[in-house]
Amino acid sequence: MSVQEASEGTSVDVGERLRAIRTLRRVTLRTLAERADLSESFLSQVERGRANASVASLKRIAAALGINVADLFEPNGAQAQPRVLRKESRPALTFGTLGQKFMLTPRPLEHLQVMVGEFEPGGSTGDERYTHGDSEELLVVLEGVVHLQLDTEVFELREGDSIDYRSSTPHRLANAGDGTAEVMWIISPPSY
């Protein structure tokens, strides 16, 4: 019986991944901007690592490229065998405002998707509420205080609190505390 270790250095440069996918698919920056309904200059800044895209923007970019947002987390493609994923080796994606997401479930897990998000004070998933598919979603607050907006209603959640909702409900998350907030999303079936 062998022990498999997660590979080190799995942080993902989203801009680099987007540029590589866009180039591979022979899509110009202008065409991608039109398809995603975003400005060409903004997309260029994201590709060069000079701007972070909100979750809503990443969804539009991914849809325009014919990929899933989760594809941005896998630098070397899907993993075929079970593996240990060390905290320091989680694939990371910087997104929104002062936020980072870490994928805990490797693809191609078909029925469950788990991600952890960290938000600095003032951080959020972005200015816009977003949706993704029509899955069951459970948000658990691991540390700090957050505000979760579902449609027009805002819920204040603290460490240990959880809330469930449909991923088709427009939602936005923001750190409402003075320290770092850490949350976990559990989504079934995967819709990122």
N, C-alpha and C positions, 0 to 999 in steps of 0.2 A: 504494500500500500504506500503510495507516495503522497507527500504533502505539497500542495501547490501554493505558491506565494503570488500575491498580486504584484504586477510590475510597478516599478517606481516611475515617477515623473509622468503621471497620466493627466496633468492639467491640460485643458484644451484651450487653444487660442481660437475663439469663435470667428474672429475676422479672417484668420488664416484658413480655417475650415470652410467658411462661406466662399472665400475667393477660390479655393481649390475646387469646390463643388461647382461653382458658377463657371469656372474655366473649363472643367471637365465636360460640362453640359453645353458648352459653347454659347452661353448667354451673356450678352453685354451688360454692363452696369446700367445703361439706360433702359434696356428691356426689362431687367429685374426691377428697377425703380418703378416703371410703369405697371408691371404685374402686381407688385407689392403695395402700390399706392404710397410710396415713400420717395423722398427726394434723392436724386442721384448723389448729391454731395454728402448726405447723411450716410448712405450705404457705403460710399468711399471711406468715410471716417470710421465706420464700423469695421470694414475690412482691414484698415490700417491700425486698428486698435486705439483710435483717438476718441471714440465714442462708444457707449454701451447702449445696446438696444433694449427696449422694454420687452416684456413677455409678449404683449400684443404685436409689437413690431417683428419679433422673432417668428411668431406664428405666421405672419403675412409673408415674411421672407422665405420661410421653409415651404409654405404652400406654393409660392411662386416658383420655387426650384423643384417641386415635386418630391420633397423629403418630409420627414417628421422632425419636430424639434429635438426629440430624443437622439436622432442621428448625430446631432452636434456634440453629444457627450462621448461618443465612441471614436477615439482617435484612430484605432486600428481595426475597425469593423466589429462585428458581433463576436462574442465569445461562445464557443460551442460546448464547453464543459464547465461543470461547477468550479467555482473559484472562491478563494478567500479575498475579501476586499478590505484592506487596511485603511483606517481613517485618513492617513496621510496620502493615500494613493487613489482616493475617490476622484473620478473625472469631475472637473469643476467647470462651471460656466458663469462668468460675470454677466449680470443682467440688471435691468431696471436701474434704480437709483441706490447706490451703496449696497448692492445685494449680490449674493453668490448662491448658486444652486449646485448641489452635489448629487449625482445619480448613485443610488445604492443598489438598484436592480439592473444587472447587465441585460442587454438585449440578446437573444430574442425571448424574454420572459413574456408569455402571452396573456396571462390573466391578472398580473399585478405589477404596479409601478410604484416605487418608493423613492422619494427625494427628500433631501434635507436642504433647508435654506437658511442662510445667515444674513442678517441685515444690521448694518451699523446704525447708530442713532440718526433719525431722519430718513432712513432707507425705506424703499418700497419696491413693489413689483413693477412700478412705473406709474405714469400719470393716468393711464387709461385702464378701465376695467377690461378684462379679457375673458374669453371662453375657450374651451378645447374639448371637442367631442360631446358626448352625453354619458359620461361615466359617473360612478359613485366616487366621491372624493371625501377623504377624512383629513382634516388639518389638526395636528397636535402641536401645542406650544411646549417646546422643550426648555426654553429659557427666555425671560423677559416678558414684555407686554406688547401685544400687537392689536391693531384694529383691522378687522376683516369686513370689507364692504361687500355685501351680497345684494345686487340690484341697488336699491336706495337705502337699505337698512345696514347699520354699522354695529358690529359686535366687538366689545372689548374682551380680549382673552388673555389670560395670565398663565404662567408656568403650570403645566399639568392639565390645563383646560383643552378640550377638543370640540370640534364642531363638524357635522357632516352636511353635505350639500351636493347638488348635481354640478358637474363641470360645465354644463351648458348654461348655468346661471352666471351672468356677468359678475366678475369678482376682482377685487384688488386688495392687497395686503400691505400694511404699513407698520413700521416699528413705532410704537407709541411711547417708548420708554427712553431713559437716559443712557442705557447700556446696550450692548449687542443683544439682538433677539435671534433665537434659533427656533425653527419650526420644522415639522416633518409633514409631508404630503403622502398619503397613501391613496392610490387611484386604481380602480378596477372597473372595466378592463383598461389597460394603458391607453391614454389619449394624447400623449405628447409625442 
